[in-house]
Each structure stands twice: as structure tokens, then as C-alpha cells.
Amino acid sequence: MLFSVMHATLRFHDTTPQGRLLNRFGRDAEIVDNEIAWKVGALNSAVGGLLVSVLTVMCVPLGSRAQMAL
């Protein structure tokens, strides 16, 4: 959309109110901000799960060896 507005004719810019353009870009920015928040939350969840899994795999064999020695 930015490309279209930047390459629009002067007539378009003369007849289209600035408020309409700002409103449209503002809504688009709000949508992007909300999507980024959800994606970052999902990424944090996935990385946390991965770390827990790796730590579990690393710690369980060590604990089982200690029990075998007893």
C-alpha cells in the first residue's frame, strides 16, 4: 500500500484527505503490532519448551547413573 501511495498521481493526493491516509496506515500498523505480540509470545513458549526438554534430557541420565551406583 505504501508503494501505491508513494507512486500515486498528484490528483490523488489533492483529492484524498490526509486524515483518510493516516487512518488507513494507523489501522495497518495496529494490526501488525498485534500480530507481532502474538508471534513473540508463541516464540517464547516454544523456546521455553525446548529449553525444558533439553535440560530434562541432560539431567535424567545423570540421575539414573547415580542410582545405579547405589
VEXKEMAR-178573 format. One record per residue: z, x, y of N, C-alpha, C, O, CB in turn; residue in three letters. Coordinates in nm, 3 decimals. Each point is the difference from the previous one (the first is absolute). Glycine has a CB too. Example, Ala and Ser with C-alpha at 12.3 -4.5 7.8 and 13.67 -1.06 7.14 Angstrom:
// VEXKEMAR-178573
{{0.780 1.319 -0.569} {0.000 -0.089 0.119} {0.000 0.090 0.120} {0.066 0.104 -0.002} {0.059 -0.293 -0.115} 'ala'}
{{-0.197 0.154 0.222} {0.006 0.082 0.119} {0.073 -0.077 0.109} {0.017 0.051 0.111} {-0.232 0.067 -0.174} 'ser'}
***
This chain:
// VEXKEMAR-178573
{{0.000 0.082 -0.118} {0.000 -0.082 0.118} {0.000 0.087 0.126} {-0.066 -0.032 0.099} {0.186 -0.149 -0.226} 'met'}
{{-0.047 0.290 0.123} {0.004 0.090 0.116} {-0.139 0.054 0.030} {-0.041 0.009 0.116} {0.278 0.053 -0.170} 'leu'}
{{-0.311 -0.026 -0.051} {-0.136 0.051 0.018} {-0.086 -0.105 0.070} {-0.076 0.033 0.092} {0.099 0.110 -0.298} 'phe'}
{{-0.012 -0.268 0.164} {-0.080 -0.108 0.060} {0.035 -0.019 0.147} {-0.090 -0.018 0.083} {0.077 -0.094 -0.306} 'ser'}
{{0.140 0.115 0.256} {0.041 -0.019 0.139} {-0.044 0.118 0.085} {-0.045 -0.019 0.113} {0.242 -0.118 -0.189} 'val'}
{{-0.185 0.257 0.023} {-0.040 0.118 0.077} {-0.150 0.004 0.027} {-0.044 0.052 0.102} {0.237 0.071 -0.202} 'met'}
{{-0.272 -0.178 0.007} {-0.145 0.003 0.016} {-0.057 -0.133 0.048} {-0.121 -0.022 -0.007} {0.114 0.193 -0.172} 'his'}
{{0.092 -0.259 0.227} {-0.047 -0.129 0.051} {-0.067 0.019 0.136} {0.020 0.101 0.068} {0.165 -0.221 -0.193} 'ala'}
{{-0.264 0.021 0.161} {-0.071 0.007 0.128} {0.096 -0.025 0.115} {0.111 -0.050 -0.019} {-0.324 -0.027 -0.092} 'thr'}
{{0.169 0.112 0.231} {0.082 -0.025 0.118} {0.020 -0.150 0.021} {0.104 -0.042 0.050} {-0.189 0.255 0.053} 'leu'}
{{-0.015 -0.292 -0.139} {0.012 -0.146 0.014} {0.118 -0.052 -0.084} {0.074 -0.087 0.045} {-0.324 0.070 -0.005} 'arg'}
{{0.265 0.070 -0.161} {0.112 -0.042 -0.085} {0.133 0.030 0.070} {0.090 -0.084 0.001} {-0.228 0.125 -0.208} 'phe'}
{{0.149 0.078 0.264} {0.126 0.039 0.066} {0.023 -0.080 0.128} {0.114 -0.023 0.039} {-0.138 0.252 -0.135} 'his'}
{{-0.084 -0.271 0.162} {0.015 -0.081 0.121} {0.044 -0.142 -0.032} {0.077 -0.060 0.075} {-0.252 0.199 0.034} 'asp'}
{{0.127 -0.194 -0.220} {0.029 -0.141 -0.032} {0.123 -0.019 -0.087} {0.058 -0.109 -0.002} {-0.301 0.067 0.020} 'thr'}
{{0.286 0.145 -0.090} {0.116 -0.013 -0.089} {0.126 0.043 0.074} {0.007 0.112 0.052} {-0.152 -0.070 -0.255} 'thr'}
{{0.245 -0.129 0.209} {0.125 0.038 0.069} {0.071 0.115 -0.073} {-0.001 0.007 -0.123} {0.024 -0.244 0.206} 'pro'}
{{0.037 0.324 -0.006} {0.072 0.113 -0.059} {0.115 -0.046 -0.088} {0.030 0.062 -0.101} {-0.093 0.077 0.298} 'gln'}
{{0.127 -0.247 -0.159} {0.112 -0.053 -0.078} {-0.041 -0.039 -0.140} {0.077 0.019 -0.095} {0.024 -0.098 0.305} 'gly'}
{{-0.222 0.025 -0.225} {-0.048 -0.038 -0.133} {-0.017 0.123 -0.088} {0.037 -0.001 -0.118} {-0.153 -0.199 0.217} 'arg'}
{{0.060 0.306 -0.043} {-0.017 0.124 -0.077} {0.135 0.061 -0.036} {0.021 0.042 -0.114} {-0.241 -0.001 0.230} 'leu'}
{{0.311 -0.036 -0.020} {0.133 0.057 -0.026} {0.075 -0.082 -0.104} {0.069 0.056 -0.085} {-0.062 0.033 0.318} 'leu'}
{{-0.020 -0.221 -0.227} {0.066 -0.086 -0.098} {-0.053 0.027 -0.139} {0.077 0.008 -0.096} {-0.043 -0.183 0.272} 'asn'}
{{-0.165 0.190 -0.188} {-0.060 0.024 -0.132} {0.043 0.135 -0.056} {0.038 0.010 -0.116} {-0.235 -0.152 0.181} 'arg'}
{{0.192 0.246 0.018} {0.042 0.132 -0.046} {0.150 0.002 -0.031} {0.042 0.069 -0.092} {-0.226 0.036 0.228} 'phe'}
{{0.263 -0.179 -0.061} {0.144 -0.007 -0.026} {0.030 -0.063 -0.134} {0.088 0.048 -0.073} {-0.049 -0.063 0.317} 'gly'}
{{-0.110 -0.092 -0.279} {0.020 -0.064 -0.130} {-0.041 0.094 -0.113} {0.070 0.010 -0.101} {-0.110 -0.235 0.204} 'arg'}
{{-0.071 0.295 -0.085} {-0.044 0.095 -0.102} {0.103 0.111 -0.020} {0.028 0.039 -0.113} {-0.267 -0.089 0.171} 'asp'}
{{0.295 0.100 0.051} {0.101 0.106 -0.009} {0.125 -0.052 -0.071} {0.062 0.073 -0.077} {-0.151 0.033 0.288} 'ala'}
{{0.126 -0.231 -0.185} {0.118 -0.058 -0.066} {-0.022 -0.011 -0.151} {0.091 0.028 -0.078} {-0.037 -0.155 0.288} 'glu'}
{{-0.173 0.086 -0.249} {-0.032 -0.011 -0.143} {0.008 0.136 -0.067} {0.056 0.014 -0.109} {-0.205 -0.211 0.155} 'ile'}
{{0.093 0.299 0.018} {0.003 0.136 -0.055} {0.144 0.049 -0.011} {0.037 0.060 -0.101} {-0.264 -0.013 0.199} 'val'}
{{0.308 -0.070 0.005} {0.140 0.043 -0.003} {0.075 -0.064 -0.116} {0.077 0.067 -0.069} {-0.083 -0.037 0.317} 'asp'}
{{-0.015 -0.160 -0.270} {0.069 -0.068 -0.109} {-0.046 0.052 -0.136} {0.082 0.019 -0.090} {-0.061 -0.222 0.234} 'asn'}
{{-0.150 0.228 -0.159} {-0.051 0.052 -0.127} {0.056 0.139 -0.028} {0.036 0.031 -0.113} {-0.246 -0.166 0.143} 'glu'}
{{0.218 0.218 0.073} {0.052 0.136 -0.018} {0.146 -0.005 -0.044} {0.041 0.077 -0.086} {-0.201 0.011 0.261} 'ile'}
{{0.237 -0.178 -0.117} {0.142 -0.012 -0.038} {0.012 -0.036 -0.147} {0.083 0.058 -0.071} {-0.024 -0.128 0.305} 'ala'}
{{-0.139 -0.025 -0.282} {0.006 -0.038 -0.142} {-0.043 0.115 -0.090} {0.061 0.024 -0.104} {-0.106 -0.262 0.168} 'trp'}
{{-0.060 0.309 -0.024} {-0.051 0.110 -0.083} {0.100 0.115 -0.007} {0.018 0.059 -0.106} {-0.252 -0.124 0.168} 'lys'}
{{0.299 0.096 0.049} {0.099 0.108 0.001} {0.120 -0.039 -0.087} {0.055 0.085 -0.071} {-0.128 -0.015 0.303} 'val'}
{{0.113 -0.196 -0.227} {0.109 -0.046 -0.086} {-0.035 0.012 -0.148} {0.082 0.043 -0.080} {-0.012 -0.199 0.260} 'gly'}
{{-0.193 0.119 -0.215} {-0.044 0.011 -0.139} {-0.007 0.146 -0.043} {0.036 0.034 -0.113} {-0.166 -0.247 0.137} 'ala'}
{{0.085 0.300 0.066} {-0.007 0.143 -0.031} {0.139 0.057 -0.022} {0.022 0.077 -0.094} {-0.233 -0.058 0.229} 'leu'}
{{0.306 -0.056 -0.050} {0.138 0.047 -0.017} {0.057 -0.045 -0.134} {0.069 0.076 -0.067} {-0.037 -0.082 0.315} 'asn'}
{{-0.061 -0.116 -0.286} {0.048 -0.052 -0.128} {-0.060 0.079 -0.116} {0.071 0.035 -0.095} {-0.046 -0.263 0.197} 'ser'}
{{-0.154 0.255 -0.095} {-0.067 0.072 -0.108} {0.051 0.143 -0.011} {0.025 0.049 -0.110} {-0.228 -0.192 0.143} 'ala'}
{{0.220 0.210 0.080} {0.049 0.138 -0.002} {0.144 0.004 -0.051} {0.036 0.089 -0.077} {-0.188 -0.030 0.270} 'val'}
{{0.234 -0.154 -0.152} {0.137 -0.006 -0.050} {0.004 -0.021 -0.150} {0.079 0.065 -0.070} {-0.006 -0.155 0.289} 'gly'}
{{-0.156 0.001 -0.270} {-0.007 -0.023 -0.145} {-0.046 0.123 -0.074} {0.051 0.031 -0.108} {-0.097 -0.268 0.152} 'gly'}
{{-0.050 0.308 0.013} {-0.050 0.122 -0.063} {0.110 0.106 -0.006} {0.017 0.066 -0.103} {-0.249 -0.118 0.186} 'leu'}
{{0.305 0.069 0.026} {0.108 0.099 0.002} {0.109 -0.034 -0.102} {0.050 0.089 -0.068} {-0.098 -0.046 0.310} 'leu'}
{{0.084 -0.169 -0.251} {0.101 -0.041 -0.098} {-0.049 0.028 -0.141} {0.076 0.048 -0.084} {0.008 -0.225 0.241} 'val'}
{{-0.211 0.148 -0.183} {-0.056 0.025 -0.134} {0.000 0.148 -0.034} {0.038 0.038 -0.111} {-0.181 -0.241 0.137} 'ser'}
{{0.101 0.286 0.068} {-0.005 0.144 -0.025} {0.141 0.055 -0.022} {0.022 0.080 -0.091} {-0.231 -0.061 0.231} 'val'}
{{0.303 -0.060 -0.058} {0.138 0.047 -0.018} {0.058 -0.047 -0.133} {0.075 0.075 -0.064} {-0.045 -0.077 0.312} 'leu'}
{{-0.062 -0.118 -0.290} {0.048 -0.049 -0.129} {-0.057 0.083 -0.113} {0.073 0.037 -0.093} {-0.054 -0.267 0.187} 'thr'}
{{-0.148 0.259 -0.088} {-0.063 0.080 -0.106} {0.058 0.140 -0.003} {0.014 0.059 -0.107} {-0.225 -0.192 0.131} 'val'}
{{0.246 0.188 0.092} {0.057 0.135 0.004} {0.144 0.002 -0.049} {0.041 0.098 -0.064} {-0.192 -0.046 0.255} 'met'}
{{0.229 -0.154 -0.164} {0.143 0.002 -0.033} {0.031 -0.045 -0.141} {0.096 0.050 -0.060} {-0.053 -0.092 0.297} 'cys'}
{{-0.119 -0.048 -0.292} {0.031 -0.052 -0.134} {-0.007 0.109 -0.106} {0.091 0.007 -0.082} {-0.179 -0.229 0.153} 'val'}
{{-0.015 0.306 -0.075} {-0.001 0.105 -0.103} {0.117 0.097 0.013} {0.052 0.047 -0.101} {-0.299 -0.066 0.094} 'pro'}
{{0.290 0.050 0.127} {0.113 0.091 0.019} {0.128 -0.062 -0.055} {0.079 0.070 -0.064} {-0.189 0.026 0.267} 'leu'}
{{0.132 -0.222 -0.181} {0.118 -0.068 -0.050} {-0.001 -0.012 -0.150} {0.105 0.010 -0.064} {-0.091 -0.134 0.277} 'gly'}
{{-0.130 0.102 -0.273} {-0.007 -0.015 -0.145} {0.024 0.134 -0.070} {0.054 0.001 -0.111} {-0.214 -0.193 0.139} 'ser'}
{{0.122 0.304 0.032} {0.027 0.132 -0.059} {0.150 0.029 0.000} {0.052 0.058 -0.095} {-0.277 0.024 0.172} 'arg'}
{{0.292 -0.121 0.029} {0.144 0.024 0.009} {0.073 -0.080 -0.107} {0.099 0.048 -0.055} {-0.120 -0.006 0.302} 'ala'}
{{-0.024 -0.161 -0.277} {0.064 -0.080 -0.104} {-0.027 0.056 -0.138} {0.085 -0.011 -0.088} {-0.107 -0.190 0.234} 'gln'}
{{-0.094 0.262 -0.167} {-0.033 0.059 -0.130} {0.089 0.120 -0.030} {0.033 0.025 -0.116} {-0.269 -0.104 0.142} 'met'}
{{0.276 0.153 0.077} {0.082 0.118 -0.019} {0.142 -0.036 -0.044} {0.068 0.080 -0.064} {-0.205 0.038 0.236} 'ala'}
{{0.179 -0.237 -0.138} {0.136 -0.041 -0.038} {0.001 -0.033 -0.143} {0.104 -0.037 -0.055} {-0.054 -0.050 0.280} 'leu'}
***
